Amino acid sequence: MGRGSGSPIVEQQQQQQQQQQMHHLGALA
């Protein structure tokens, strides 16, 4: 997922967002 942007914090935020989206989809499913 990391595209070498040089910002691990941003990568963590993106991962958190993806996890939240998966949780929402799981709740809807």
N, CA, C and O atoms as a Tinker XYZ file with bonds, in Angstrom:
   116  protein
     1  N      0.839000   -1.207000    0.000000    73     2
     2  CA     0.000000    0.000000    0.000000    64     1     3
     3  C      0.874000    1.258000    0.000000    63     2     4     5
     4  O      0.560000    2.259000   -0.644000    81     3
     5  N      1.997000    1.169000    0.754000    73     3     6
     6  CA     2.878000    2.347000    0.839000    64     5     7
     7  C      3.513000    2.643000   -0.511000    63     6     8     9
     8  O      4.125000    1.767000   -1.121000    81     7
     9  N      3.367000    3.876000   -0.974000    73     7    10
    10  CA     3.934000    4.237000   -2.269000    64     9    11
    11  C      5.229000    5.028000   -2.093000    63    10    12    13
    12  O      5.626000    5.773000   -2.989000    81    11
    13  N      5.891000    4.870000   -0.941000    73    11    14
    14  CA     7.166000    5.554000   -0.714000    64    13    15
    15  C      6.995000    7.059000   -0.637000    63    14    16    17
    16  O      7.853000    7.806000   -1.108000    81    15
    17  N      5.881000    7.520000   -0.040000    73    15    18
    18  CA     5.647000    8.964000    0.067000    64    17    19
    19  C      6.561000    9.565000    1.128000    63    18    20    21
    20  O      6.710000   10.784000    1.206000    81    19
    21  N      7.179000    8.696000    1.954000    73    19    22
    22  CA     8.090000    9.186000    2.982000    64    21    23
    23  C      7.346000    9.693000    4.201000    63    22    24    25
    24  O      7.921000   10.408000    5.021000    81    23
    25  N      6.057000    9.331000    4.337000    73    23    26
    26  CA     5.268000    9.777000    5.497000    64    25    27
    27  C      4.548000    8.573000    6.106000    63    26    28    29
    28  O      3.403000    8.291000    5.752000    81    27
    29  N      5.214000    7.864000    7.021000    73    27    30
    30  CA     4.592000    6.683000    7.644000    64    29    31
    31  C      3.292000    7.039000    8.345000    63    30    32    33
    32  O      2.383000    6.212000    8.426000    81    31
    33  N      3.195000    8.266000    8.855000    73    31    34
    34  CA     1.969000    8.686000    9.552000    64    33    35
    35  C      0.802000    8.668000    8.564000    63    34    36    37
    36  O     -0.287000    8.188000    8.882000    81    35
    37  N      1.043000    9.193000    7.371000    73    35    38
    38  CA    -0.020000    9.216000    6.353000    64    37    39
    39  C     -0.422000    7.791000    6.005000    63    38    40    41
    40  O     -1.607000    7.500000    5.840000    81    39
    41  N      0.558000    6.906000    5.894000    73    39    42
    42  CA     0.251000    5.507000    5.566000    64    41    43
    43  C     -0.622000    4.905000    6.656000    63    42    44    45
    44  O     -1.577000    4.186000    6.362000    81    43
    45  N     -0.300000    5.194000    7.917000    73    43    46
    46  CA    -1.101000    4.670000    9.025000    64    45    47
    47  C     -2.527000    5.181000    8.927000    63    46    48    49
    48  O     -3.477000    4.421000    9.116000    81    47
    49  N     -2.684000    6.472000    8.630000    73    47    50
    50  CA    -4.032000    7.043000    8.524000    64    49    51
    51  C     -4.798000    6.347000    7.413000    63    50    52    53
    52  O     -5.971000    6.016000    7.584000    81    51
    53  N     -4.154000    6.120000    6.281000    73    51    54
    54  CA    -4.822000    5.458000    5.162000    64    53    55
    55  C     -5.243000    4.053000    5.571000    63    54    56    57
    56  O     -6.353000    3.626000    5.253000    81    55
    57  N     -4.383000    3.336000    6.266000    73    55    58
    58  CA    -4.715000    1.986000    6.704000    64    57    59
    59  C     -5.921000    2.023000    7.633000    63    58    60    61
    60  O     -6.821000    1.191000    7.513000    81    59
    61  N     -5.949000    2.980000    8.559000    73    59    62
    62  CA    -7.076000    3.081000    9.485000    64    61    63
    63  C     -8.362000    3.320000    8.709000    63    62    64    65
    64  O     -9.385000    2.702000    9.004000    81    63
    65  N     -8.324000    4.210000    7.720000    73    63    66
    66  CA    -9.515000    4.507000    6.931000    64    65    67
    67  C     -9.989000    3.249000    6.215000    63    66    68    69
    68  O    -11.189000    2.973000    6.177000    81    67
    69  N     -9.065000    2.487000    5.648000    73    67    70
    70  CA    -9.439000    1.271000    4.932000    64    69    71
    71  C    -10.096000    0.294000    5.902000    63    70    72    73
    72  O    -11.103000   -0.329000    5.563000    81    71
    73  N     -9.543000    0.153000    7.098000    73    71    74
    74  CA   -10.117000   -0.769000    8.080000    64    73    75
    75  C    -11.526000   -0.330000    8.441000    63    74    76    77
    76  O    -12.430000   -1.162000    8.531000    81    75
    77  N    -11.727000    0.978000    8.651000    73    75    78
    78  CA   -13.048000    1.478000    9.004000    64    77    79
    79  C    -14.039000    1.175000    7.888000    63    78    80    81
    80  O    -15.167000    0.765000    8.159000    81    79
    81  N    -13.631000    1.373000    6.634000    73    79    82
    82  CA   -14.517000    1.098000    5.509000    64    81    83
    83  C    -14.908000   -0.380000    5.510000    63    82    84    85
    84  O    -16.070000   -0.714000    5.276000    81    83
    85  N    -13.960000   -1.250000    5.768000    73    83    86
    86  CA   -14.245000   -2.687000    5.789000    64    85    87
    87  C    -15.241000   -2.992000    6.905000    63    86    88    89
    88  O    -16.141000   -3.811000    6.718000    81    87
    89  N    -15.095000   -2.352000    8.049000    73    87    90
    90  CA   -16.011000   -2.581000    9.171000    64    89    91
    91  C    -17.410000   -2.140000    8.776000    63    90    92    93
    92  O    -18.388000   -2.825000    9.074000    81    91
    93  N    -17.510000   -0.995000    8.104000    73    91    94
    94  CA   -18.830000   -0.487000    7.700000    64    93    95
    95  C    -19.462000   -1.466000    6.706000    63    94    96    97
    96  O    -20.647000   -1.783000    6.806000    81    95
    97  N    -18.663000   -1.939000    5.749000    73    95    98
    98  CA   -19.198000   -2.878000    4.756000    64    97    99
    99  C    -19.659000   -4.150000    5.462000    63    98   100   101
   100  O    -20.713000   -4.698000    5.138000    81    99
   101  N    -18.866000   -4.618000    6.428000    73    99   102
   102  CA   -19.231000   -5.836000    7.154000    64   101   103
   103  C    -20.535000   -5.636000    7.917000    63   102   104   105
   104  O    -21.355000   -6.551000    7.998000    81   103
   105  N    -20.729000   -4.453000    8.474000    73   103   106
   106  CA   -21.943000   -4.178000    9.247000    64   105   107
   107  C    -23.151000   -4.140000    8.308000    63   106   108   109
   108  O    -24.237000   -4.605000    8.652000    81   107
   109  N    -22.938000   -3.579000    7.122000    73   107   110
   110  CA   -24.049000   -3.485000    6.166000    64   109   111
   111  C    -24.365000   -4.861000    5.591000    63   110   112   113
   112  O    -25.523000   -5.181000    5.326000    81   111
   113  N    -23.329000   -5.668000    5.399000    73   111   114
   114  CA   -23.535000   -6.968000    4.752000    64   113   115
   115  C    -24.322000   -7.925000    5.645000    63   114   116
   116  O    -24.583000   -9.062000    5.253000    81   115
